[in-house]
Amino acid sequence: MSDRKRVFSGIQPTGNTHLGNYLGAVRNWAARQAEKINTFCVVDLHSLTVPQDPEQLRHETRSMAALLLACGIDPAQSTLFIQSHVTAHAEGCWLLNCVTPLGWLQRMTQFKDKSARQESVLTGLLDYPVLMAGDILFYDADEVPVGEDQKQHVELTRDIAQRFNALYEQEFFVIPQPIIPEVGARVMGLDDPTVKMSKSLADKRGHAVRMLDTPDEILYSFKRAVTDSGREIAFSNDPDKAGVNNLLGIYRAITGQSNAEVEADFANARGYGDLKVRVAEVVIETLRPIQARHRELMDDPAELDRILAHGAAQARAVAQPKVDEMKRIMGLVLPGAADGR
Ligand code: TYM
Protein backbone atom coordinates (compact mmCIF):
# COMPACT_ATOMS: atom_id res chain seq x y z
CA MET A 1 0.00 0.00 0.00
CA SER A 2 1.20 3.47 -0.86
CA ASP A 3 1.60 5.84 2.08
CA ARG A 4 0.84 8.83 -0.13
CA LYS A 5 -2.11 10.83 1.19
CA ARG A 6 -5.38 10.85 -0.70
CA VAL A 7 -6.59 14.30 -1.66
CA PHE A 8 -10.04 15.32 -2.84
CA SER A 9 -11.29 18.78 -3.71
CA GLY A 10 -13.98 20.36 -5.85
CA ILE A 11 -15.03 23.62 -7.43
CA GLN A 12 -18.38 24.87 -8.72
CA PRO A 13 -18.46 25.55 -12.43
CA THR A 14 -20.75 28.53 -12.33
CA GLY A 15 -19.05 31.50 -13.96
CA ASN A 16 -16.82 34.10 -12.52
CA THR A 17 -14.06 31.87 -11.20
CA HIS A 18 -11.78 34.36 -9.55
CA LEU A 19 -8.38 34.96 -8.05
CA GLY A 20 -9.63 33.81 -4.63
CA ASN A 21 -10.53 30.39 -6.04
CA TYR A 22 -7.10 30.20 -7.66
CA LEU A 23 -4.97 31.36 -4.72
CA GLY A 24 -7.11 29.71 -2.02
CA ALA A 25 -7.54 26.37 -3.75
CA VAL A 26 -6.69 25.45 -7.36
CA ARG A 27 -3.07 26.60 -7.35
CA ASN A 28 -2.39 24.47 -4.26
CA TRP A 29 -4.02 21.42 -5.81
CA ALA A 30 -1.72 21.72 -8.81
CA ALA A 31 1.40 22.34 -6.72
CA ARG A 32 1.26 19.13 -4.67
CA GLN A 33 0.06 16.64 -7.27
CA ALA A 34 3.24 14.60 -7.42
CA GLU A 35 3.25 13.94 -3.66
CA LYS A 36 -0.37 12.77 -3.36
CA ILE A 37 -3.11 10.61 -4.82
CA ASN A 38 -5.42 13.30 -6.17
CA THR A 39 -9.02 13.57 -7.25
CA PHE A 40 -10.42 16.90 -8.43
CA CYS A 41 -14.01 17.45 -9.39
CA VAL A 42 -16.10 20.06 -11.20
CA VAL A 43 -19.16 19.95 -8.96
CA ASP A 44 -21.98 20.65 -11.40
CA LEU A 45 -24.62 19.04 -9.12
CA HIS A 46 -23.74 21.60 -6.46
CA SER A 47 -24.41 24.40 -8.94
CA LEU A 48 -28.00 23.23 -9.33
CA THR A 49 -28.71 24.25 -5.73
CA VAL A 50 -29.48 27.72 -7.08
CA PRO A 51 -31.38 28.33 -10.36
CA GLN A 52 -29.20 28.02 -13.50
CA ASP A 53 -29.59 28.59 -17.22
CA PRO A 54 -29.10 25.07 -18.69
CA GLU A 55 -27.03 26.10 -21.74
CA GLN A 56 -24.83 28.34 -19.69
CA LEU A 57 -24.28 25.70 -17.02
CA ARG A 58 -23.23 23.20 -19.69
CA HIS A 59 -20.77 25.67 -21.21
CA GLU A 60 -19.35 26.73 -17.87
CA THR A 61 -18.87 23.15 -16.70
CA ARG A 62 -16.64 22.41 -19.69
CA SER A 63 -14.92 25.75 -19.34
CA MET A 64 -14.14 25.05 -15.69
CA ALA A 65 -12.65 21.66 -16.54
CA ALA A 66 -10.47 23.37 -19.18
CA LEU A 67 -9.47 26.04 -16.66
CA LEU A 68 -8.35 23.45 -14.11
CA LEU A 69 -6.18 21.80 -16.76
CA ALA A 70 -4.85 25.22 -17.77
CA CYS A 71 -3.96 25.90 -14.11
CA GLY A 72 -1.77 22.81 -14.14
CA ILE A 73 -3.98 19.92 -13.09
CA ASP A 74 -2.28 17.06 -14.90
CA PRO A 75 -4.50 14.11 -15.90
CA ALA A 76 -1.44 11.86 -15.76
CA GLN A 77 -1.07 12.62 -12.04
CA SER A 78 -4.63 13.41 -10.95
CA THR A 79 -8.14 12.21 -11.62
CA LEU A 80 -10.19 15.10 -13.03
CA PHE A 81 -13.89 14.59 -13.64
CA ILE A 82 -17.36 16.13 -13.72
CA GLN A 83 -19.42 15.21 -10.66
CA SER A 84 -22.62 14.28 -12.52
CA HIS A 85 -20.66 11.77 -14.67
CA VAL A 86 -20.27 9.58 -11.61
CA THR A 87 -23.76 8.67 -10.41
CA ALA A 88 -22.42 7.29 -7.12
CA HIS A 89 -22.33 10.90 -5.85
CA ALA A 90 -26.08 11.46 -6.08
CA GLU A 91 -26.86 7.90 -4.97
CA GLY A 92 -24.51 7.98 -2.00
CA CYS A 93 -25.77 11.43 -1.01
CA TRP A 94 -29.19 9.89 -0.36
CA LEU A 95 -27.65 7.29 1.91
CA LEU A 96 -25.74 9.96 3.84
CA ASN A 97 -28.93 12.05 4.11
CA CYS A 98 -30.40 9.18 6.07
CA VAL A 99 -27.75 9.44 8.79
CA THR A 100 -27.46 13.27 8.92
CA PRO A 101 -29.60 15.18 11.45
CA LEU A 102 -31.46 18.15 9.95
CA GLY A 103 -30.19 20.49 12.68
CA TRP A 104 -26.59 20.00 11.53
CA LEU A 105 -27.47 21.43 8.10
CA GLN A 106 -29.60 24.27 9.40
CA ARG A 107 -26.71 25.68 11.39
CA MET A 108 -24.28 25.90 8.42
CA THR A 109 -23.17 29.53 8.02
CA GLN A 110 -23.15 29.37 4.24
CA PHE A 111 -26.72 28.02 4.17
CA LYS A 112 -27.87 30.76 6.52
CA ASP A 113 -26.18 33.47 4.40
CA LYS A 114 -27.31 32.17 1.02
CA SER A 115 -30.87 31.36 2.08
CA ALA A 116 -31.30 34.80 3.67
CA ARG A 117 -30.54 36.36 0.27
CA GLN A 118 -33.22 34.34 -1.60
CA GLU A 119 -36.99 34.44 -1.62
CA SER A 120 -37.44 30.77 -2.39
CA VAL A 121 -34.87 28.37 -0.99
CA LEU A 122 -34.43 25.00 -2.70
CA THR A 123 -34.10 21.80 -0.67
CA GLY A 124 -30.82 21.16 -2.50
CA LEU A 125 -29.28 24.26 -0.94
CA LEU A 126 -29.85 22.85 2.54
CA ASP A 127 -28.57 19.45 1.45
CA TYR A 128 -25.50 20.87 -0.32
CA PRO A 129 -23.00 19.97 2.47
CA VAL A 130 -24.17 16.33 2.47
CA LEU A 131 -23.47 16.07 -1.26
CA MET A 132 -20.07 17.60 -0.53
CA ALA A 133 -19.44 15.14 2.32
CA GLY A 134 -20.08 12.28 -0.10
CA ASP A 135 -17.63 13.74 -2.63
CA ILE A 136 -14.90 13.54 -0.03
CA LEU A 137 -15.86 10.32 1.77
CA PHE A 138 -16.41 8.11 -1.29
CA TYR A 139 -12.73 8.58 -2.19
CA ASP A 140 -11.35 7.87 1.31
CA ALA A 141 -9.74 11.31 1.20
CA ASP A 142 -7.31 12.14 4.00
CA GLU A 143 -6.91 15.77 2.95
CA VAL A 144 -9.28 18.37 1.52
CA PRO A 145 -7.43 21.50 0.29
CA VAL A 146 -9.90 24.41 0.39
CA GLY A 147 -10.14 28.11 1.16
CA GLU A 148 -11.20 29.29 4.61
CA ASP A 149 -14.90 29.52 3.68
CA GLN A 150 -15.23 25.74 3.16
CA LYS A 151 -13.74 24.75 6.51
CA GLN A 152 -17.10 24.38 8.23
CA HIS A 153 -18.32 22.05 5.46
CA VAL A 154 -15.27 19.82 5.86
CA GLU A 155 -15.84 19.75 9.62
CA LEU A 156 -19.43 18.65 8.99
CA THR A 157 -18.07 15.94 6.69
CA ARG A 158 -15.98 14.67 9.61
CA ASP A 159 -19.07 14.64 11.86
CA ILE A 160 -21.12 12.71 9.28
CA ALA A 161 -18.30 10.18 8.79
CA GLN A 162 -17.91 9.69 12.53
CA ARG A 163 -21.64 9.26 12.97
CA PHE A 164 -21.82 6.62 10.23
CA ASN A 165 -18.84 4.76 11.67
CA ALA A 166 -20.40 4.84 15.15
CA LEU A 167 -23.89 3.79 13.98
CA TYR A 168 -22.58 0.82 12.03
CA GLU A 169 -19.74 0.06 14.44
CA GLN A 170 -16.86 0.03 11.97
CA GLU A 171 -14.12 2.30 10.65
CA PHE A 172 -15.74 2.52 7.24
CA PHE A 173 -15.10 6.16 6.40
CA VAL A 174 -11.72 7.88 6.62
CA ILE A 175 -11.98 11.06 8.71
CA PRO A 176 -10.67 13.85 6.42
CA GLN A 177 -8.67 16.98 7.36
CA PRO A 178 -9.29 20.41 5.83
CA ILE A 179 -6.03 21.83 4.46
CA ILE A 180 -6.20 25.62 4.48
CA PRO A 181 -3.25 27.50 2.94
CA GLU A 182 -1.30 29.91 5.14
CA VAL A 183 -1.38 32.48 2.38
CA GLY A 184 -4.34 33.20 0.09
CA ALA A 185 -7.00 31.35 2.12
CA ARG A 186 -9.28 34.39 2.16
CA VAL A 187 -8.85 36.85 -0.68
CA MET A 188 -11.10 39.85 -0.09
CA GLY A 189 -13.17 41.89 -2.54
CA LEU A 190 -11.23 44.73 -4.21
CA ASP A 191 -14.21 47.07 -3.95
CA ASP A 192 -14.86 46.15 -0.31
CA PRO A 193 -12.02 44.48 1.62
CA THR A 194 -14.37 43.56 4.46
CA VAL A 195 -16.15 40.86 2.38
CA LYS A 196 -14.50 37.86 0.74
CA MET A 197 -14.07 37.87 -3.02
CA SER A 198 -17.03 35.84 -4.22
CA LYS A 199 -18.46 34.46 -7.45
CA SER A 200 -21.91 35.77 -6.64
CA LEU A 201 -20.60 39.36 -6.46
CA ALA A 202 -18.14 39.03 -9.33
CA ASP A 203 -20.51 40.45 -11.96
CA LYS A 204 -20.09 43.78 -10.23
CA ARG A 205 -17.24 45.65 -11.98
CA GLY A 206 -14.27 46.11 -9.69
CA HIS A 207 -15.23 43.45 -7.10
CA ALA A 208 -13.16 40.49 -8.28
CA VAL A 209 -10.39 39.54 -10.65
CA ARG A 210 -11.98 36.83 -12.74
CA MET A 211 -9.63 34.19 -14.12
CA LEU A 212 -10.61 34.98 -17.71
CA ASP A 213 -10.63 38.79 -17.41
CA THR A 214 -8.59 40.73 -19.99
CA PRO A 215 -5.49 42.65 -18.85
CA ASP A 216 -7.48 45.89 -19.19
CA GLU A 217 -10.27 44.59 -16.96
CA ILE A 218 -7.75 43.41 -14.37
CA LEU A 219 -5.94 46.76 -14.35
CA TYR A 220 -9.28 48.57 -14.05
CA SER A 221 -10.31 46.49 -11.01
CA PHE A 222 -7.00 47.03 -9.23
CA LYS A 223 -6.90 50.75 -9.98
CA ARG A 224 -10.33 51.11 -8.41
CA ALA A 225 -9.43 48.97 -5.36
CA VAL A 226 -10.55 50.53 -2.08
CA THR A 227 -7.64 51.54 0.19
CA ASP A 228 -7.47 54.28 2.84
CA SER A 229 -6.36 57.87 3.18
CA GLY A 230 -2.85 56.99 4.42
CA ARG A 231 0.36 56.30 2.50
CA GLU A 232 2.08 53.48 4.37
CA ILE A 233 2.54 50.24 2.40
CA ALA A 234 2.90 47.58 5.09
CA PHE A 235 1.02 44.54 6.41
CA SER A 236 -1.24 45.49 9.31
CA ASN A 237 -4.15 44.20 11.39
CA ASP A 238 -5.76 47.64 11.50
CA PRO A 239 -9.28 47.29 10.00
CA ASP A 240 -8.78 50.64 8.22
CA LYS A 241 -5.84 49.10 6.36
CA ALA A 242 -7.80 46.05 5.12
CA GLY A 243 -7.60 47.19 1.49
CA VAL A 244 -3.81 47.61 1.44
CA ASN A 245 -3.44 44.38 3.39
CA ASN A 246 -5.49 42.53 0.77
CA LEU A 247 -3.39 43.93 -2.10
CA LEU A 248 -0.15 43.00 -0.33
CA GLY A 249 -1.61 39.56 0.48
CA ILE A 250 -2.38 38.93 -3.20
CA TYR A 251 1.15 40.02 -4.16
CA ARG A 252 2.65 37.78 -1.47
CA ALA A 253 0.56 34.77 -2.53
CA ILE A 254 1.52 35.20 -6.19
CA THR A 255 5.23 35.88 -5.71
CA GLY A 256 5.74 33.43 -2.85
CA GLN A 257 7.71 36.08 -0.93
CA SER A 258 7.72 36.67 2.84
CA ASN A 259 5.99 39.71 4.38
CA ALA A 260 9.35 41.44 4.83
CA GLU A 261 10.36 40.82 1.21
CA VAL A 262 7.03 42.15 -0.03
CA GLU A 263 7.35 45.29 2.07
CA ALA A 264 10.93 45.77 0.84
CA ASP A 265 9.66 45.52 -2.77
CA PHE A 266 7.37 48.48 -2.11
CA ALA A 267 9.76 50.53 0.00
CA ASN A 268 10.29 53.00 -2.83
CA ALA A 269 6.76 52.91 -4.24
CA ARG A 270 5.10 56.23 -4.97
CA GLY A 271 1.91 55.77 -2.94
CA TYR A 272 -1.03 53.42 -3.32
CA GLY A 273 -1.43 54.13 -7.06
CA ASP A 274 1.93 52.50 -7.68
CA LEU A 275 1.08 49.56 -5.41
CA LYS A 276 -2.16 48.88 -7.29
CA VAL A 277 -0.53 48.90 -10.72
CA ARG A 278 2.31 46.64 -9.64
CA VAL A 279 -0.02 44.11 -8.05
CA ALA A 280 -2.14 44.20 -11.22
CA GLU A 281 0.98 43.50 -13.30
CA VAL A 282 1.97 40.34 -11.41
CA VAL A 283 -1.61 39.08 -11.59
CA ILE A 284 -1.85 39.78 -15.34
CA GLU A 285 1.44 37.95 -15.99
CA THR A 286 0.36 34.97 -13.86
CA LEU A 287 -2.96 34.65 -15.65
CA ARG A 288 -1.66 35.22 -19.20
CA PRO A 289 -0.36 31.64 -19.87
CA ILE A 290 -3.35 30.11 -18.04
CA GLN A 291 -5.77 32.02 -20.26
CA ALA A 292 -3.88 31.04 -23.42
CA ARG A 293 -3.93 27.35 -22.47
CA HIS A 294 -7.63 27.61 -21.57
CA ARG A 295 -8.37 28.95 -25.08
CA GLU A 296 -6.45 26.08 -26.69
CA LEU A 297 -8.34 23.49 -24.67
CA MET A 298 -11.73 25.06 -25.43
CA ASP A 299 -10.82 24.97 -29.14
CA ASP A 300 -10.27 21.20 -28.96
CA PRO A 301 -13.51 19.76 -27.53
CA ALA A 302 -12.64 16.18 -28.51
CA GLU A 303 -9.47 16.24 -26.40
CA LEU A 304 -11.32 17.73 -23.44
CA ASP A 305 -14.03 15.05 -23.74
CA ARG A 306 -11.37 12.35 -23.85
CA ILE A 307 -9.71 13.62 -20.68
CA LEU A 308 -13.05 13.91 -18.85
CA ALA A 309 -14.26 10.47 -19.94
CA HIS A 310 -11.02 8.95 -18.68
CA GLY A 311 -11.31 10.86 -15.39
CA ALA A 312 -14.93 9.77 -14.89
CA ALA A 313 -13.99 6.12 -15.44
CA GLN A 314 -11.18 6.40 -12.87
CA ALA A 315 -13.47 8.13 -10.35
CA ARG A 316 -16.31 5.64 -10.88
CA ALA A 317 -13.97 2.74 -10.18
CA VAL A 318 -13.29 4.19 -6.71
CA ALA A 319 -16.64 5.70 -5.72
CA GLN A 320 -19.12 3.08 -6.91
CA PRO A 321 -17.69 0.14 -4.90
CA LYS A 322 -17.57 2.39 -1.82
CA VAL A 323 -21.24 3.33 -2.23
CA ASP A 324 -22.19 -0.31 -2.94
CA GLU A 325 -20.47 -1.33 0.28
CA MET A 326 -22.32 1.42 2.14
CA LYS A 327 -25.61 0.03 0.82
CA ARG A 328 -24.70 -3.42 2.07
CA ILE A 329 -23.70 -2.10 5.50
CA MET A 330 -26.99 -0.18 5.74
CA GLY A 331 -29.08 -3.28 5.00
CA LEU A 332 -29.96 -2.85 1.33
CA VAL A 333 -30.10 -5.98 -0.83
CA LEU A 334 -27.40 -5.84 -3.50
CA PRO A 335 -28.64 -7.02 -6.90
CA GLY A 336 -27.70 -10.62 -7.69
CA ALA A 337 -26.54 -11.44 -4.15
CA ALA A 338 -28.23 -14.77 -3.51
CA ASP A 339 -28.07 -14.48 0.28
CA GLY A 340 -29.26 -10.90 0.14
CA ARG A 341 -25.84 -9.57 1.28
P1 TYM B 1 -16.34 27.10 -4.58
O1 TYM B 1 -16.61 26.67 -5.97
O2 TYM B 1 -17.18 28.20 -4.01
O3 TYM B 1 -14.83 27.55 -4.42
C1 TYM B 1 -13.75 26.74 -4.87
C2 TYM B 1 -12.57 26.90 -3.91
O4 TYM B 1 -12.18 28.28 -3.82
C3 TYM B 1 -12.07 28.68 -2.45
N1 TYM B 1 -12.42 30.12 -2.35
C4 TYM B 1 -11.59 31.06 -1.87
N2 TYM B 1 -10.34 31.00 -1.38
C5 TYM B 1 -9.76 32.17 -0.98
N3 TYM B 1 -10.37 33.39 -1.05
C6 TYM B 1 -11.63 33.49 -1.53
N4 TYM B 1 -12.21 34.68 -1.62
C7 TYM B 1 -12.30 32.29 -1.96
N5 TYM B 1 -13.54 32.04 -2.48
C8 TYM B 1 -13.59 30.70 -2.70
C9 TYM B 1 -13.10 27.80 -1.74
O5 TYM B 1 -12.80 27.70 -0.36
C10 TYM B 1 -12.93 26.49 -2.47
O6 TYM B 1 -11.86 25.74 -1.93
N6 TYM B 1 -18.54 23.57 -1.81
C11 TYM B 1 -17.36 23.88 -2.59
C12 TYM B 1 -17.10 22.90 -3.70
C13 TYM B 1 -17.06 21.46 -3.29
C14 TYM B 1 -15.97 20.82 -2.61
C15 TYM B 1 -16.36 19.45 -2.50
C16 TYM B 1 -14.77 21.27 -2.09
C17 TYM B 1 -17.97 20.51 -3.56
N7 TYM B 1 -17.57 19.29 -3.09
C18 TYM B 1 -15.53 18.54 -1.86
C19 TYM B 1 -13.94 20.35 -1.45
C20 TYM B 1 -14.32 18.99 -1.34
C21 TYM B 1 -17.54 25.24 -3.23
O7 TYM B 1 -18.63 25.68 -3.50
O8 TYM B 1 -16.38 25.84 -3.59
Residues whose N, C-alpha, C, O or C-beta is under 5 A from the ligand:
A	BS01	TYM	F8 S9 G10 I11 Q12 G20 N21 G24 A25 V43 M132 D135 I136 V144 P145 V146 G147 E148 D149 Q150 G184 A185 R186 V187 K196 M197
